[in-house]
Amino acid sequence: MATLGKFLVKWIIMILIIGVYVVFRDIIGWDEDLNWSRFAEFSALGTLGLFLLAVYSNKKAG
């Protein structure tokens, strides 16, 4: 159960970092040319990478 808690904390931190990044871009005015579909694709790719890392890493839980 502690492993699940650590996993959820990592996901929450990742979501907060993405949110801060989006707000930062909005504040400094970079959002006019932001391609949201490309951002979503990179976010999905990063999520897939984290999933594969979590599933296939050598560290065993327990």
Backbone as XML, in Angstrom:
<?xml version="1.0"?>
<chain id="A" units="angstrom">
  <residue number="1" name="MET">
    <atom name="N" x="0.822" y="-1.194" z="0.000"/>
    <atom name="CA" x="0.000" y="0.000" z="0.000"/>
    <atom name="C" x="0.864" y="1.255" z="0.000"/>
  </residue>
  <residue number="2" name="ALA">
    <atom name="N" x="2.043" y="1.162" z="0.620"/>
    <atom name="CA" x="2.947" y="2.317" z="0.633"/>
    <atom name="C" x="3.455" y="2.615" z="-0.773"/>
  </residue>
  <residue number="3" name="THR">
    <atom name="N" x="3.624" y="1.570" z="-1.570"/>
    <atom name="CA" x="4.074" y="1.762" z="-2.947"/>
    <atom name="C" x="3.025" y="2.525" z="-3.749"/>
  </residue>
  <residue number="4" name="LEU">
    <atom name="N" x="1.760" y="2.204" z="-3.528"/>
    <atom name="CA" x="0.679" y="2.916" z="-4.210"/>
    <atom name="C" x="0.673" y="4.383" z="-3.807"/>
  </residue>
  <residue number="5" name="GLY">
    <atom name="N" x="0.909" y="4.656" z="-2.534"/>
    <atom name="CA" x="0.969" y="6.043" z="-2.070"/>
    <atom name="C" x="2.093" y="6.818" z="-2.730"/>
  </residue>
  <residue number="6" name="LYS">
    <atom name="N" x="3.264" y="6.198" z="-2.837"/>
    <atom name="CA" x="4.398" y="6.853" z="-3.503"/>
    <atom name="C" x="4.091" y="7.102" z="-4.976"/>
  </residue>
  <residue number="7" name="PHE">
    <atom name="N" x="3.442" y="6.135" z="-5.610"/>
    <atom name="CA" x="3.074" y="6.265" z="-7.015"/>
    <atom name="C" x="2.103" y="7.428" z="-7.214"/>
  </residue>
  <residue number="8" name="LEU">
    <atom name="N" x="1.099" y="7.517" z="-6.345"/>
    <atom name="CA" x="0.129" y="8.607" z="-6.451"/>
    <atom name="C" x="0.775" y="9.962" z="-6.206"/>
  </residue>
  <residue number="9" name="VAL">
    <atom name="N" x="1.708" y="10.030" z="-5.273"/>
    <atom name="CA" x="2.411" y="11.291" z="-5.018"/>
    <atom name="C" x="3.194" y="11.712" z="-6.255"/>
  </residue>
  <residue number="10" name="LYS">
    <atom name="N" x="3.842" y="10.772" z="-6.923"/>
    <atom name="CA" x="4.589" y="11.098" z="-8.147"/>
    <atom name="C" x="3.654" y="11.620" z="-9.234"/>
  </residue>
  <residue number="11" name="TRP">
    <atom name="N" x="2.485" y="11.008" z="-9.389"/>
    <atom name="CA" x="1.525" y="11.471" z="-10.390"/>
    <atom name="C" x="1.008" y="12.860" z="-10.057"/>
  </residue>
  <residue number="12" name="ILE">
    <atom name="N" x="0.717" y="13.103" z="-8.779"/>
    <atom name="CA" x="0.232" y="14.426" z="-8.375"/>
    <atom name="C" x="1.294" y="15.481" z="-8.642"/>
  </residue>
  <residue number="13" name="ILE">
    <atom name="N" x="2.543" y="15.170" z="-8.329"/>
    <atom name="CA" x="3.634" y="16.114" z="-8.589"/>
    <atom name="C" x="3.764" y="16.370" z="-10.089"/>
  </residue>
  <residue number="14" name="MET">
    <atom name="N" x="3.647" y="15.322" z="-10.914"/>
    <atom name="CA" x="3.740" y="15.500" z="-12.358"/>
    <atom name="C" x="2.613" y="16.396" z="-12.872"/>
  </residue>
  <residue number="15" name="ILE">
    <atom name="N" x="1.401" y="16.198" z="-12.383"/>
    <atom name="CA" x="0.269" y="17.022" z="-12.804"/>
    <atom name="C" x="0.473" y="18.468" z="-12.379"/>
  </residue>
  <residue number="16" name="LEU">
    <atom name="N" x="0.974" y="18.687" z="-11.163"/>
    <atom name="CA" x="1.240" y="20.052" z="-10.704"/>
    <atom name="C" x="2.312" y="20.725" z="-11.552"/>
  </residue>
  <residue number="17" name="ILE">
    <atom name="N" x="3.347" y="19.990" z="-11.921"/>
    <atom name="CA" x="4.411" y="20.562" z="-12.755"/>
    <atom name="C" x="3.855" y="20.953" z="-14.120"/>
  </residue>
  <residue number="18" name="ILE">
    <atom name="N" x="3.017" y="20.111" z="-14.707"/>
    <atom name="CA" x="2.410" y="20.453" z="-15.996"/>
    <atom name="C" x="1.539" y="21.694" z="-15.853"/>
  </residue>
  <residue number="19" name="GLY">
    <atom name="N" x="0.770" y="21.772" z="-14.771"/>
    <atom name="CA" x="-0.069" y="22.948" z="-14.541"/>
    <atom name="C" x="0.738" y="24.217" z="-14.379"/>
  </residue>
  <residue number="20" name="VAL">
    <atom name="N" x="1.828" y="24.145" z="-13.626"/>
    <atom name="CA" x="2.691" y="25.318" z="-13.445"/>
    <atom name="C" x="3.311" y="25.724" z="-14.773"/>
  </residue>
  <residue number="21" name="TYR">
    <atom name="N" x="3.701" y="24.750" z="-15.581"/>
    <atom name="CA" x="4.275" y="25.043" z="-16.896"/>
    <atom name="C" x="3.274" y="25.787" z="-17.780"/>
  </residue>
  <residue number="22" name="VAL">
    <atom name="N" x="2.025" y="25.326" z="-17.785"/>
    <atom name="CA" x="0.992" y="25.973" z="-18.603"/>
    <atom name="C" x="0.722" y="27.387" z="-18.108"/>
  </residue>
  <residue number="23" name="VAL">
    <atom name="N" x="0.623" y="27.571" z="-16.791"/>
    <atom name="CA" x="0.389" y="28.907" z="-16.228"/>
    <atom name="C" x="1.566" y="29.822" z="-16.532"/>
  </residue>
  <residue number="24" name="PHE">
    <atom name="N" x="2.782" y="29.316" z="-16.421"/>
    <atom name="CA" x="3.977" y="30.110" z="-16.724"/>
    <atom name="C" x="3.958" y="30.584" z="-18.173"/>
  </residue>
  <residue number="25" name="ARG">
    <atom name="N" x="3.632" y="29.676" z="-19.088"/>
    <atom name="CA" x="3.558" y="30.069" z="-20.505"/>
    <atom name="C" x="2.483" y="31.118" z="-20.725"/>
  </residue>
  <residue number="26" name="ASP">
    <atom name="N" x="1.378" y="30.999" z="-20.013"/>
    <atom name="CA" x="0.290" y="31.966" z="-20.149"/>
    <atom name="C" x="0.703" y="33.333" z="-19.610"/>
  </residue>
  <residue number="27" name="ILE">
    <atom name="N" x="1.415" y="33.357" z="-18.493"/>
    <atom name="CA" x="1.827" y="34.620" z="-17.874"/>
    <atom name="C" x="2.805" y="35.370" z="-18.764"/>
  </residue>
  <residue number="28" name="ILE">
    <atom name="N" x="3.773" y="34.662" z="-19.340"/>
    <atom name="CA" x="4.778" y="35.367" z="-20.140"/>
    <atom name="C" x="4.373" y="35.525" z="-21.600"/>
  </residue>
  <residue number="29" name="GLY">
    <atom name="N" x="3.183" y="35.028" z="-21.967"/>
    <atom name="CA" x="2.653" y="35.292" z="-23.290"/>
    <atom name="C" x="3.084" y="34.339" z="-24.380"/>
  </residue>
  <residue number="30" name="TRP">
    <atom name="N" x="3.518" y="33.144" z="-24.044"/>
    <atom name="CA" x="3.923" y="32.181" z="-25.063"/>
    <atom name="C" x="2.756" y="31.351" z="-25.577"/>
  </residue>
  <residue number="31" name="ASP">
    <atom name="N" x="1.572" y="31.533" z="-25.018"/>
    <atom name="CA" x="0.444" y="30.673" z="-25.368"/>
    <atom name="C" x="-0.172" y="30.966" z="-26.727"/>
  </residue>
  <residue number="32" name="GLU">
    <atom name="N" x="0.154" y="32.097" z="-27.342"/>
    <atom name="CA" x="-0.479" y="32.424" z="-28.611"/>
    <atom name="C" x="-0.164" y="31.397" z="-29.693"/>
  </residue>
  <residue number="33" name="ASP">
    <atom name="N" x="1.040" y="30.874" z="-29.692"/>
    <atom name="CA" x="1.415" y="29.921" z="-30.733"/>
    <atom name="C" x="1.563" y="28.495" z="-30.202"/>
  </residue>
  <residue number="34" name="LEU">
    <atom name="N" x="1.018" y="28.229" z="-29.029"/>
    <atom name="CA" x="1.124" y="26.892" z="-28.448"/>
    <atom name="C" x="0.183" y="25.938" z="-29.175"/>
  </residue>
  <residue number="35" name="ASN">
    <atom name="N" x="0.713" y="24.849" z="-29.646"/>
    <atom name="CA" x="-0.075" y="23.826" z="-30.320"/>
    <atom name="C" x="-0.529" y="22.823" z="-29.258"/>
  </residue>
  <residue number="36" name="TRP">
    <atom name="N" x="-1.788" y="22.921" z="-28.847"/>
    <atom name="CA" x="-2.277" y="22.092" z="-27.746"/>
    <atom name="C" x="-2.319" y="20.618" z="-28.119"/>
  </residue>
  <residue number="37" name="SER">
    <atom name="N" x="-2.531" y="20.293" z="-29.373"/>
    <atom name="CA" x="-2.548" y="18.875" z="-29.737"/>
    <atom name="C" x="-1.147" y="18.277" z="-29.617"/>
  </residue>
  <residue number="38" name="ARG">
    <atom name="N" x="-0.128" y="19.040" z="-29.979"/>
    <atom name="CA" x="1.247" y="18.551" z="-29.824"/>
    <atom name="C" x="1.590" y="18.417" z="-28.334"/>
  </residue>
  <residue number="39" name="PHE">
    <atom name="N" x="1.157" y="19.379" z="-27.519"/>
    <atom name="CA" x="1.382" y="19.305" z="-26.076"/>
    <atom name="C" x="0.723" y="18.050" z="-25.504"/>
  </residue>
  <residue number="40" name="ALA">
    <atom name="N" x="-0.511" y="17.756" z="-25.955"/>
    <atom name="CA" x="-1.215" y="16.563" z="-25.484"/>
    <atom name="C" x="-0.489" y="15.294" z="-25.921"/>
  </residue>
  <residue number="41" name="GLU">
    <atom name="N" x="0.037" y="15.291" z="-27.137"/>
    <atom name="CA" x="0.768" y="14.114" z="-27.618"/>
    <atom name="C" x="2.035" y="13.881" z="-26.805"/>
  </residue>
  <residue number="42" name="PHE">
    <atom name="N" x="2.777" y="14.948" z="-26.500"/>
    <atom name="CA" x="3.979" y="14.794" z="-25.687"/>
    <atom name="C" x="3.638" y="14.373" z="-24.261"/>
  </residue>
  <residue number="43" name="SER">
    <atom name="N" x="2.532" y="14.885" z="-23.727"/>
    <atom name="CA" x="2.104" y="14.474" z="-22.390"/>
    <atom name="C" x="1.744" y="12.995" z="-22.377"/>
  </residue>
  <residue number="44" name="ALA">
    <atom name="N" x="1.039" y="12.541" z="-23.419"/>
    <atom name="CA" x="0.686" y="11.124" z="-23.511"/>
    <atom name="C" x="1.935" y="10.261" z="-23.660"/>
  </residue>
  <residue number="45" name="LEU">
    <atom name="N" x="2.891" y="10.730" z="-24.441"/>
    <atom name="CA" x="4.135" y="9.986" z="-24.607"/>
    <atom name="C" x="4.899" y="9.907" z="-23.285"/>
  </residue>
  <residue number="46" name="GLY">
    <atom name="N" x="4.928" y="10.999" z="-22.542"/>
    <atom name="CA" x="5.580" y="10.993" z="-21.233"/>
    <atom name="C" x="4.883" y="10.056" z="-20.265"/>
  </residue>
  <residue number="47" name="THR">
    <atom name="N" x="3.554" y="10.028" z="-20.315"/>
    <atom name="CA" x="2.790" y="9.122" z="-19.463"/>
    <atom name="C" x="3.097" y="7.673" z="-19.811"/>
  </residue>
  <residue number="48" name="LEU">
    <atom name="N" x="3.165" y="7.370" z="-21.087"/>
    <atom name="CA" x="3.517" y="6.016" z="-21.511"/>
    <atom name="C" x="4.919" y="5.649" z="-21.031"/>
  </residue>
  <residue number="49" name="GLY">
    <atom name="N" x="5.847" y="6.594" z="-21.127"/>
    <atom name="CA" x="7.206" y="6.345" z="-20.655"/>
    <atom name="C" x="7.251" y="6.059" z="-19.166"/>
  </residue>
  <residue number="50" name="LEU">
    <atom name="N" x="6.494" y="6.839" z="-18.375"/>
    <atom name="CA" x="6.445" y="6.589" z="-16.932"/>
    <atom name="C" x="5.824" y="5.232" z="-16.627"/>
  </residue>
  <residue number="51" name="PHE">
    <atom name="N" x="4.791" y="4.871" z="-17.371"/>
    <atom name="CA" x="4.154" y="3.574" z="-17.177"/>
    <atom name="C" x="5.134" y="2.435" z="-17.463"/>
  </residue>
  <residue number="52" name="LEU">
    <atom name="N" x="5.832" y="2.530" z="-18.586"/>
    <atom name="CA" x="6.792" y="1.481" z="-18.935"/>
    <atom name="C" x="7.929" y="1.406" z="-17.924"/>
  </residue>
  <residue number="53" name="LEU">
    <atom name="N" x="8.371" y="2.553" z="-17.442"/>
    <atom name="CA" x="9.416" y="2.572" z="-16.429"/>
    <atom name="C" x="8.940" y="1.912" z="-15.144"/>
  </residue>
  <residue number="54" name="ALA">
    <atom name="N" x="7.702" y="2.199" z="-14.755"/>
    <atom name="CA" x="7.162" y="1.616" z="-13.527"/>
    <atom name="C" x="6.967" y="0.111" z="-13.662"/>
  </residue>
  <residue number="55" name="VAL">
    <atom name="N" x="6.526" y="-0.341" z="-14.812"/>
    <atom name="CA" x="6.233" y="-1.763" z="-14.989"/>
    <atom name="C" x="7.501" y="-2.583" z="-15.170"/>
  </residue>
  <residue number="56" name="TYR">
    <atom name="N" x="8.448" y="-2.080" z="-15.952"/>
    <atom name="CA" x="9.604" y="-2.886" z="-16.324"/>
    <atom name="C" x="10.893" y="-2.524" z="-15.590"/>
  </residue>
  <residue number="57" name="SER">
    <atom name="N" x="10.803" y="-1.711" z="-14.553"/>
    <atom name="CA" x="12.022" y="-1.394" z="-13.808"/>
    <atom name="C" x="12.467" y="-2.616" z="-13.006"/>
  </residue>
  <residue number="58" name="ASN">
    <atom name="N" x="13.748" y="-2.673" z="-12.694"/>
    <atom name="CA" x="14.305" y="-3.829" z="-11.987"/>
    <atom name="C" x="13.985" y="-3.829" z="-10.505"/>
  </residue>
  <residue number="59" name="LYS">
    <atom name="N" x="13.579" y="-2.696" z="-9.962"/>
    <atom name="CA" x="13.294" y="-2.610" z="-8.532"/>
    <atom name="C" x="11.984" y="-3.332" z="-8.232"/>
  </residue>
  <residue number="60" name="LYS">
    <atom name="N" x="12.041" y="-4.274" z="-7.315"/>
    <atom name="CA" x="10.855" y="-5.038" z="-6.954"/>
    <atom name="C" x="10.168" y="-4.400" z="-5.756"/>
  </residue>
  <residue number="61" name="ALA">
    <atom name="N" x="8.867" y="-4.377" z="-5.774"/>
    <atom name="CA" x="8.094" y="-3.824" z="-4.658"/>
    <atom name="C" x="8.058" y="-4.842" z="-3.526"/>
  </residue>
  <residue number="62" name="GLY">
    <atom name="N" x="8.075" y="-4.333" z="-2.308"/>
    <atom name="CA" x="7.911" y="-5.223" z="-1.172"/>
    <atom name="C" x="9.152" y="-5.365" z="-0.433"/>
  </residue>
</chain>
